Amino acid sequence: MTFQSKIPAEQRMELVRLFKTVDYGDKCRFYYDQAAKHGVSFTTIFHAVHGRMSLPRYAAQRDHTEPPIIRALEQVGAQVEQMKEPCDLLVRFRSRVFALEVQGGKRTGTGKRKEKQLTFLRDWEIPIVQTPDEALRAIGAIT
């Protein structure tokens, strides 16, 4: 028996409607209350509201060149924040903020970047750095 057959379509629609009215902090309680009410598991209610979802099996890998770049930036007094999207690093140096994209390995092709990300990098003229020296030049720490 699948999760969809455990809860009829009309009830699933009602669960989705109810879920949208619940405050963020009470959402977990909502799943448990509805599971008890319908006599099914927490997971069944979760899937009824959100559909089948799979969780990422592995954490997204960071570029292997990122740690030495971050160390070099911090050594010159920059504050560095790692990001996932739309670029890899947000750097504050001498009261200015810079966005940097870190690329590991050879500069061939686009790697695993999505078209949306490539457009962002191009339109905002985000520098793509591969070495600590390139990162330091991009923020103006060295010439």
C-alpha positions in Angstrom: 0.0 0.0 0.0 1.5 3.3 -1.0 1.3 6.6 1.0 -1.1 8.0 -1.5 -3.6 5.1 -1.1 -3.4 5.4 2.7 -5.0 8.9 2.5 -7.6 9.6 -0.1 -7.0 12.5 -2.5 -9.7 14.7 -0.9 -8.0 14.3 2.5 -4.6 15.0 1.0 -5.8 18.3 -0.5 -7.3 19.2 2.9 -4.0 18.4 4.6 -2.1 20.6 2.1 -4.6 23.5 2.7 -4.3 23.1 6.5 -0.5 22.9 6.3 -0.3 26.3 4.6 -2.1 27.9 7.6 0.3 26.5 10.3 3.0 28.7 11.7 6.5 27.6 10.9 7.3 26.5 14.5 4.3 24.3 14.7 4.8 22.4 11.4 6.4 19.4 13.1 3.5 19.2 15.6 1.1 19.4 12.7 2.6 16.2 11.1 2.3 14.3 14.4 -1.2 15.5 15.1 -2.5 14.6 11.7 -0.7 11.2 11.8 -2.5 10.4 15.0 -5.9 11.7 13.6 -5.6 9.6 10.4 -4.0 6.5 12.1 -0.9 6.6 9.9 2.8 7.5 10.3 4.5 10.9 10.4 6.2 10.1 7.1 2.9 9.2 5.5 1.5 12.7 6.4 4.7 14.4 5.3 4.5 12.6 1.9 0.8 13.4 1.6 1.5 17.1 2.1 4.8 17.4 0.1 4.7 14.4 -2.3 7.5 11.9 -2.5 10.9 13.6 -1.9 14.3 12.1 -1.6 17.0 13.8 0.5 20.4 14.5 -0.9 22.5 11.4 -0.3 25.8 13.4 0.0 26.7 16.9 0.9 27.6 19.1 -2.0 31.3 19.0 -2.6 33.3 22.2 -2.3 36.1 22.9 -4.7 39.4 21.5 -3.4 41.1 24.8 -4.1 38.8 26.7 -1.7 40.5 26.2 1.7 43.9 27.7 0.6 42.1 30.6 -1.1 40.1 31.3 2.1 43.2 31.1 4.3 45.0 33.6 2.0 42.1 36.0 2.0 41.8 35.8 5.8 45.6 36.3 6.2 45.3 39.8 4.6 42.4 40.7 6.9 39.4 39.8 4.7 36.2 38.4 6.1 35.1 35.4 4.1 31.6 33.8 4.0 31.1 30.5 2.1 28.0 30.3 0.0 26.4 27.6 -2.3 24.7 29.9 -4.8 25.0 32.0 -6.8 28.7 32.1 -6.2 31.2 30.4 -3.8 32.6 33.1 -1.6 31.4 36.5 -0.3 34.5 38.5 0.8 34.6 41.8 2.7 37.9 43.6 2.4 38.7 47.3 3.2 35.0 48.1 3.6 34.1 46.6 0.1 32.3 43.4 -0.7 33.4 41.1 -3.4 31.7 37.9 -4.8 34.1 35.2 -6.0 33.6 31.9 -7.8 36.2 29.3 -7.0 37.1 26.8 -9.7 39.1 23.7 -9.0 41.3 22.0 -11.5 41.8 23.0 -15.1 39.9 25.9 -16.7 38.1 23.8 -19.3 34.4 23.9 -19.9 31.8 25.0 -17.4 32.1 22.1 -14.9 28.8 21.4 -13.2 27.6 25.0 -13.2 24.0 25.4 -14.1 23.0 27.8 -16.9 21.3 30.1 -14.4 24.6 30.3 -12.4 26.6 30.9 -15.6 24.3 33.7 -16.6 24.6 35.3 -13.1 28.4 35.1 -13.1 28.6 36.6 -16.6 26.0 39.4 -16.0 27.4 40.4 -12.6 31.1 40.0 -13.8 32.0 37.7 -10.9 35.6 36.7 -11.1 36.4 33.0 -11.3 39.5 32.3 -9.3 41.6 29.2 -9.1 44.5 30.1 -6.9 45.1 32.2 -3.7 47.0 34.8 -5.8 44.1 35.2 -8.2 41.7 35.7 -5.3 43.9 38.3 -3.7 44.2 40.2 -7.1 40.4 40.1 -7.5 39.9 41.9 -4.2 42.8 44.3 -4.7 45.0 43.0 -1.9 47.9 42.5 -4.4 48.6 43.8 -7.9 
